[in-house]
Amino acid sequence: MELRHLRYFIAVAEELHFGRAAQRLRITQPPLSFQIQALERELGVQLFVRGRRVLLTEAGRALLGKAREAIEAADAAARAAQQAGMTVNGRLRVGYPAAGVFELPPQALRTFQERFPQVGTETVVGATGTHLEALAADQLDVAFVRLGVLDGELMHYRPLQPEPLLLAVPEDHPLAKLPAVPLPCLAGVPIILFPYGLEPLLYRYLVTDVLGRARVAPSIAFEATTLESACSAVAARLGVAFVGESLARIFAIPGVSYRPFATPPPMSKLGVAWRQDVTSNTVRWFLEVLDELAATNGNGHRTPVPAPALAAVPGRSPGLSWRDGEPG
């Protein structure tokens, strides 16, 4: 049995018409009919009922699923061989998120390094605003950013991992006593935000979409450049702050309590951005790795869980270097 026999069989089984199947395969009908008959003789079973309508027999239905699996496996093997035969070199510059505990970034870096050890990977840690500027200046090839991109004509964006936002409040604040905080309760409460320059999409989302739709005029106490400074300000009773659920689970500050929001909670979302004019194979392969991992993890739609510490991921292999960017 040859792979072409299975391809012919699948085409007829899906079209249930020899003429349409022949057209789809770009061959004439008589050779197709001959090949199907040869396959039936080899297997010793009848695969189709031929008459006014073409129908699959029980044997044909049993073969169809396995035939598809065989073709998919053969195609995957061919792609793997072609990829392994390519000369892969160069560098990939990746913008890594400065804040947040997500599964996909470290997994993607580790998998990419294992699959393409010839590619030197430079990882730059920074906030979304810094990464978007670096992408626009062609100083990064791909970057993990929050919520989106500023210039949709210059860059592509693909969402990956969502996470709910919690409210960091002083532990003796009235809001700390609520099981869940309704957004209108933030009216008149001083709020600590990341600067627009560091997290432009997150800033816009919180001020316009979250607070604006709740009819809350934001009373911004001040802007904090790091999570540590934001939570320290909360502990000093200078205001409240929005914090990702993953960080709240591992970032404990004396005097700070984390409260969930009433349903539906505001959501942050980590995604990946790259320039639309990118032609590099390394970027394409990195995005393919992300697609595979996102599919394995349920298309990325799951609550993030703590990942290994940044310095431990993905193992500081010889082709991987780290460079700190702006804190976020």
N, C-alpha and C positions, 0 to 999 in steps of 0.2 A: 504494500500500500504506500503510495507516494503522497506528499503534502498537496500536490496539485489535485489529486483525486478528492481529497477532503475539501479543498477550496471549491471545486466544482459541485460537490455534494451540498455544501452549505449554501451556495448560491441558489441551487434548485429548491432546497428545503425552505429557504426564506421567501423565494419568489412564488413557489408552487406553480411554476410555469417555465417550461424549457426554453421558450423563445425569449422571455424577459431575462432569464438567467444567462443565456448565451450573450445577449446584448450587454448585460452588466459585466460579463467576463471578457467581452470584446473578442468573442470567437463565434463561429457559426454553430447552428443548432445540431447538425448531424455529428460532428466530433464530440460535442458535449454529451449527446445521448449515448454514443459509443463508450465514452469513458465511464459514465454512470453504470452502464450494463457490465463493463469490465470489473468495476468495483463490486457490484452485486455478485458476480460469478466468483470473485476472489473471496468474498466473505461468506458466500453460500446462503445468502438471505435476500429477500426482496425488500428494497428500501422505499419504493414508491408504488402506489396504486395508480396506474395510468388509465385514463379514460377521458370523458368530457372534462373532468377536473383532475388535477394532479394532487394526490394526498400522500402524506407520510404514513408508512406502516408503523407498527409498534417497534420493529427493529430500527426503522429510520429515526423515530423519535429518540430511541436509546442512543443511537450513534451521534445525533446532532450536538448534544451537550458536550460529549467527549471530544468531538471533532473541533468544536470551537475552542475548547481548552488546549488542544494540541496545536492549533494554529497560533493562538495567543502565546503559548510557550515558545514556539519556534520563532515567532517575531521578536519576542523578548530576548531570546538567545542571540539572534542576529544583531539586535541593537547593542547588546552588551559587548559582543565581539567587535563591532565597528567602533564603539566608544573606547574599548581597551586598545584598539589599534591606532587611535589618534595620538598625535604628539601633543600632549597637554603641558603648557607651561605658562609663564606670565604671572600676574598678580591679581588678587581680588581684594579690593578695599571695602570693608564692611563697617557701616555705622551701627554700633551696638547700643541698646537703650541704657541710659545712665541710671534710671530708676525703674523698679518693677521686678518681679520674680516670675519669669515666663519660661515655659518648657521649650518652645520652638527655637529661639535663637541659639542656645548652646547646643541643642541637638543638631540643628542644621550645620553649624560650624564643625562639629565633630564629624558628622557624616560626610560633609564635603571634603574635609581633610583626609579622611580614610579613603574616599573614592578617588580623589585627585591629589595625591601627595606631591606631585610635581608643581602644583600651583602654590605660590607663596601667598598667605592670607594675612593681611594687616587689618586688625580690628581697632576701630577708633570709638572710644566710649564718649557719649555726649547726649544732649537733649535733642528733641525733635527739631527745634529751630536751627540749631547748629548743624544737624545732619542735612536739613533741606538746603541750607546755604552751601554746604560742601558739595552736595549733589549738583546744584545749579552751577557751581564753579568747576565741576568735573574733578573734584578732589576725593570723591567717593564714587564707587561703582554701584553700590546698593546699600540701603540703610533701613533699619527698623525704626519706625516712627509711630506716633500716636495719632489716630483718628483720620489722617488723610494727608493731602499735599496742598500747598497754596496755589500752585500753577498746574492745573490739569492738562494744559497744552504742552508743557515741558516734561512732565513726569507721569509715570504710571503709578498706581497704588493698588495694593491688594490687601484687604483685611485678613487677619490671621487669628488672633486670640482676644476675645472680649473679657472684661472683668468688671464686676460691680464696684462702685465707689462707696466708701464709707465716710462718715463725718468724724473728724478728730475734734473733741471738745474737752475743755478742762473738766476734771473728774467731779468737781463740785458745781458745775454749771447745770441749770434746770434741764437742758436738753439731754444731759447724761442720764437722767432718770427715765427717759422715754424708751420703750421697747423698740420703737422705730420712729425716725424723725420725719414728719411731713415737711416738704420743701417750703411751704408758706411760713413755717415757724422760723425761718432764717431771716425774715423781715426785721431790719434794724440791728441784726447781729453782725459785728465786725467779722469780715472774712479775709483769710490769708490765701493768696493765690500765687502760683508760679508766674513770673513775668511773661508777657506776650512774646518777647524775643526768644525765650527758651522753649516754651510750649504754646505756639500760636493757635493751633487747632483746639487744644484742650482749653485754653483761656477763652477762646471764642465760644466753644461749646458750653462751658459752665456759665458764662455771663449771659449769653443770648438764649441758648436752647434750654438750659436747666433753670437758671434763676429767672430769666425773662419770661418763659412760659408759665412759671409759677407766680408771675406778677410780683416778683421780689426785686426791688431796686438794690443792687449790690452795694453794701457798705464795705469797701475794701480797706482793711486796716493797713496792710503793706504787702509787698511782694517778696516772697522768699525764694532764693535760688536753689536751695536743697531741701530735701525732705526733713533732714535733721533740724535745719533752722526753722522750718515751718512748724514742726512739732514742738520745738523749744519755745516758740512764740505762743503756741496753744497752751503749753504748760504754765507759761507766765501770765495766762489769762488775757492775752492781747487779742484773741479772736479764735475762730474755728477754721478748719481746713478740710479740703477734700483729699482723701487718701485711698489709693488702690487697695482692694481687699487682700491681695497677696502680700503687700508690704505691711499692712496692719497686723497680719498674723505673726510676723517675725520681728516687727520693729516696736519694741516696748519702751515707752518714755514715762518716767514717774510723773504723776499728775495729769496724764492724758488718758481719756477713755474714747474708744471707737464705737460709734453707734451706726447701725444700718439705717438706710432711708426707707420710708414707706414705699410700698409697691406702686408703680415700677421704679426701681432705683436708677439713678444716673449711671451710665456705663462709659468706661474708657475702653479703647480697643487698640491693641497693638497690630500694626500692619507692616508691610514691606514696600519701599518705594525705590524706583530706579528711573533713569532718564529714558524718554521715549526714543531717543536717537542712538541708544546703545546697540552695538553690533557684536559685542564681545561674547564668545562662546562661554567664558567662565561665568558671566552673569546668567546666561541662559541655564547652564548646568546647576548653578546655585538655586535658581528659582525652581527647577525641576526637583531638586532635593527637598525644598520647602513644600512643594505640592505633595510629594510622596509622604512626608511626615505629617502634614495636615490631614491627608486622607486617612492615614493610620490612626491619628488621634481624633477621628470623628470630624474631619474638615475644620479642625481648629475651634469648634464650638463647644468648649468645655471650660469649666472654671479652672484658672491657672493654679498650680500647686507649687510649693517651694522647690526650686531647682538648686543645683550645686552653686557654691559661691563663685562669683565672677572670675576670680583669679585662678580657680581650679578648672575652668572650662575653656577650651577643650584639651587641656593637658600641656599647653605650651610646647607643642611639637616644634621641630626645627624650622618648619615653614610658616610658623604662626608667630606674629608679634603683636603686642598690645600697646596702644598709645592713648593716654587719657585726653579727653576733650573737655568741654565745659561741663561743670556739674549740673545735675538736673533734679 
